[in-house]
Amino acid sequence: MRTHPLLLTVLLLALLLVTPLTAQKITTDYEHGASFSDYHTYAWTEGTPVKDKLMDQHIRSSIDQQLASKGYSKVSNPEQADILITYNAAVDQLTPCNAVGIDCWSYGWGMGSQTAASTLNSLHSGVLDVRIGDNRTHKIVWRGTATGILNSKSGNISRQIKDATTKMFSRYPPKKMSPSSSTTKSFR
């Protein structure tokens, strides 16, 4: 059986057009003065989680696995944690975000303090935003964002979450970079 060259060309073009729509883009940023080697324990705090409980479990479990692989221990009492973890996510629609300045996090960090600067007002569809805050200084020390995931139309969401968090946490803890280095990289 002989494949028609035009059919093959059309299929390749269709594949090229669809690929950017499902590609993940991972960006990270961190507080350059933070001492990441001092962090050994973590606890969760609330952000703007997805409403789907199963998807929420996938996200939390995937982040827990990434932190455990780096030697972190999860503690149930936030007072005993070196760092606090939160995530914000949007699935298939624009989602308003809680104030996510570290001073506004729910556990003892100002409870909506006027000093908190919300740097994220809303999330566009398919975004996972993970933040790590130092529990002693009450400041965000690391942030990872994945775009192009959590889209129920693009397939296996648990696989998308695992891939995104693996790529995201491959940059945690951050390696000290020169001022001209960028922490933004696309995984396509």
Secondary structure, 3 states (H helix, E strand, C coil): CCCCHHHHHHHHHHHHHHHHHHCEEEEEEECCCCCHHHCCEEEECCCECCCCHHHHHHHHHHHHHHHHHCCCEECCCHHHCCEEEEEEEECCCCEECCCCCHHHCCCCCCCCCCCCCCCCCEECCCEEEEEEEECCCCEEEEEEEEECCCCHHHCCHHHHHHHHHHHHHCCCCCCCCCCCCCCEEEEC
